[in-house]
Amino acid sequence: MIYLVVILILAIIGLIIYIARIHREIYNISKQLEIKQEGSHIQLMAQVHTKPFDTLYHQLEIMLDEYQQKQMTFMYAEEQLKMTIQNMAHDLRTPLTSSMGYMHMLKECHDDAKKQRYLDISIERMEELKRLLEELFLYTKLISKSYVLECEKITIYPILTKILFSFYHLFEKNNQEPTLQFQDESMECIINQEAIERILRNLINNALLHGIGDLIIIQDHDKLIFKNTIKKGEQPDIDHIFDRFYKADQSRSHSSSGLGLAIVKELMEKMGGAVKADIEENSFIIILIFNNKSLNKNG
């Protein structure tokens, strides 16, 4: 009988010790979690090594890593949103303020010739504002995962020549002349016509704004290569050239949303293709890579 009592007492003592260890380990977990919540990157350390506790610590580490990753993503997105709003406000305010200024001058002017000039400039600034808003609206659509482009087999050469011709007066004004080097003018791509027209306009406009000398457009199998000489002091950052609101020269007076090449990238990827940028000596190069796998497969 005495032996049974002793055994029972020892069992109770052992159980109390075990419960105390469990309680201490729960307290240990709580303290470590408090430290982690304050921003520490310590790894959770177990003092009681049992299978349930090891599993618990492992699951907590996974959950905390996921939480911290989501927090970082949220903070980055919040910072990007702030920058986006700041850039939008600046880019939209410039032509709007200019147009309003000329409208005030128009109101107070009594010279018909000057009034017409002020009106023309004001309209031009509002057209710039309209273009900036359209680019911003297009970009917000493109970054949506639900936005899909319907693609079909299209010959790209006639589209390119038509768009180049629409820039004729600007090439003439800048004393520039585009050069086409096509291996095959009947080259077909699986693309969306409206999207490729926007891409080509953006790239040609970019070359006119930031380039000097001749623009060379080369077709190399399933690639289109745009090559132009860079203006002095405007060497772009290749790592960020396709970032939204990126501008090689922030001090330029012309209105630019900084979305032109970002839109090119989004449109190419929506069509299953890709775009790359490079610099060779003093030449800036944009390479459009079309996804023609289904085209080649079908012959």
PyMOL commands that set and color helices and strands:
alter all, ss='L'
color gray80, all
select helices_A, chain A and resi 2-37+51-108+112-142+156-166+168-173+193-210+260-270+293-298
alter helices_A, ss='H'
color red, helices_A
select strands_A, chain A and resi 152-155+179-182+188-191+211-220+223-230+274-280+283-289
alter strands_A, ss='S'
color yellow, strands_A
deselect
rebuild
show_as cartoon
